[in-house]
Amino acid sequence: MLDPVNYYGSVSAQGVMTLPSLPYGFCNLPGGSYSVTTVQPGTWGAATFMGIRVQLSGPSQMVGYLSGAVGAKSSQYWGYTWQEMPMPRTGPIYGGQLLIETINGMSCSLPVSF
C-alpha cells in the first residue's frame, strides 16, 4: 500500500457521490446519487489531490473538477498529521470540493464542498 504522504504523481477518481439538491441561479443541481468517472487524471501530493476532471452521471450529466485531502481513518486519530498516525495510514477524504463546470451541457461554476 502506498503511503499517501510520500506519493507524488497522477491520480484518478471513480465511485458514487451523493449530492444534495442545490438551486443556483440558472444551474440547478438535481440531488441524488451520481456515478463518478475520471475524464482526465489530476495530481496527488502530500495527502492532497487536485485537478481531477470528472464526469458525473445520475439525475443529470455533469462535468467538473475534484480537489481535497485525505484524513484519519477514525475519530481516534482526528487532528493528527499523517506522520503522527500509526501504520497503515489509510482513511477517507476529510474535506474537498467538487467544482461543477457544466450541468446537462449548460455552463456553470458551482462549488460543492464535502
C-alpha positions as CSV (number, residue, x, y, z in Angstrom):
1,M,0.0,0.0,0.0
2,L,1.3,3.4,-0.9
3,D,1.8,6.0,1.8
4,P,-0.3,9.0,0.7
5,V,2.2,11.4,2.2
6,N,5.1,10.2,0.2
7,Y,3.4,9.6,-3.1
8,Y,3.5,12.3,-5.7
9,G,2.0,11.8,-9.1
10,S,-1.1,11.1,-11.2
11,V,-4.4,10.3,-9.5
12,S,-7.9,9.4,-10.8
13,A,-11.4,9.0,-9.2
14,Q,-14.2,6.6,-9.5
15,G,-17.2,5.6,-7.4
16,V,-20.5,7.1,-6.3
17,M,-21.2,10.5,-4.9
18,T,-24.5,11.6,-3.3
19,L,-25.2,15.2,-3.8
20,P,-28.0,17.4,-2.4
21,S,-30.4,19.5,-4.5
22,L,-29.0,22.9,-4.9
23,P,-30.7,25.8,-6.6
24,Y,-28.0,28.1,-8.1
25,G,-29.2,30.7,-10.5
26,F,-29.8,29.1,-13.8
27,C,-27.8,26.0,-12.8
28,N,-30.0,23.9,-10.6
29,L,-28.3,20.7,-9.3
30,P,-30.7,17.8,-9.1
31,G,-29.9,15.9,-5.9
32,G,-29.3,12.1,-5.9
33,S,-26.6,9.5,-6.5
34,Y,-24.1,10.1,-9.2
35,S,-21.6,7.7,-10.8
36,V,-18.2,9.3,-10.9
37,T,-15.6,8.6,-13.7
38,T,-12.3,10.3,-14.5
39,V,-12.1,12.3,-17.7
40,Q,-8.6,13.5,-17.0
41,P,-6.3,12.5,-14.1
42,G,-5.3,15.1,-11.5
43,T,-2.2,15.4,-9.3
44,W,-1.6,13.8,-5.9
45,G,1.0,15.1,-3.4
46,A,1.4,15.1,0.4
47,A,-2.1,13.5,1.0
48,T,-3.9,16.1,-1.1
49,F,-5.3,15.9,-4.6
50,M,-6.3,18.4,-7.1
51,G,-7.5,18.9,-10.7
52,I,-9.2,15.6,-11.2
53,R,-11.6,16.2,-14.1
54,V,-14.6,14.0,-13.7
55,Q,-17.9,13.2,-15.3
56,L,-20.9,12.6,-13.0
57,S,-23.9,10.6,-14.3
58,G,-27.1,10.3,-12.5
59,P,-30.2,12.5,-12.3
60,S,-28.3,14.9,-14.6
61,Q,-25.0,14.8,-16.5
62,M,-22.2,16.9,-15.1
63,V,-18.5,17.7,-15.7
64,G,-16.3,19.2,-13.1
65,Y,-13.1,19.1,-11.0
66,L,-12.4,17.4,-7.7
67,S,-9.8,18.5,-5.1
68,G,-9.4,17.7,-1.4
69,A,-7.3,15.9,1.2
70,V,-7.3,12.5,3.0
71,G,-7.9,12.4,6.7
72,A,-7.6,10.0,9.6
73,K,-9.4,6.6,9.4
74,S,-11.3,7.0,12.7
75,S,-12.1,9.7,15.3
76,Q,-9.3,8.2,17.4
77,Y,-6.8,9.9,15.1
78,W,-8.8,13.1,14.1
79,G,-6.5,16.1,14.3
80,Y,-3.3,14.0,13.9
81,T,-1.0,14.6,11.0
82,W,-0.2,11.7,8.7
83,Q,3.3,11.4,10.3
84,E,1.7,11.1,13.7
85,M,-0.6,8.2,12.8
86,P,0.4,4.6,13.2
87,M,0.8,2.4,10.1
88,P,-1.0,1.6,7.9
89,R,-2.1,5.1,7.2
90,T,-5.4,4.9,5.4
91,G,-8.5,7.0,5.6
92,P,-11.5,8.6,3.9
93,I,-11.5,12.0,2.4
94,Y,-12.0,14.5,5.1
95,G,-12.5,17.6,3.1
96,G,-12.8,18.6,-0.5
97,Q,-14.6,20.3,-3.3
98,L,-16.4,19.4,-6.5
99,L,-16.3,22.4,-8.8
100,I,-19.1,21.7,-11.3
101,E,-18.4,23.2,-14.8
102,T,-21.5,22.0,-16.7
103,I,-24.9,20.6,-15.8
104,N,-26.6,18.9,-18.8
105,G,-24.3,20.8,-21.1
106,M,-25.1,24.2,-19.5
107,S,-22.1,26.2,-18.3
108,C,-22.0,26.7,-14.6
109,S,-19.4,27.4,-11.9
110,L,-21.0,25.7,-8.9
111,P,-18.7,24.7,-6.0
112,V,-19.9,21.9,-3.8
113,S,-18.0,21.2,-0.6
114,F,-17.8,17.8,1.1
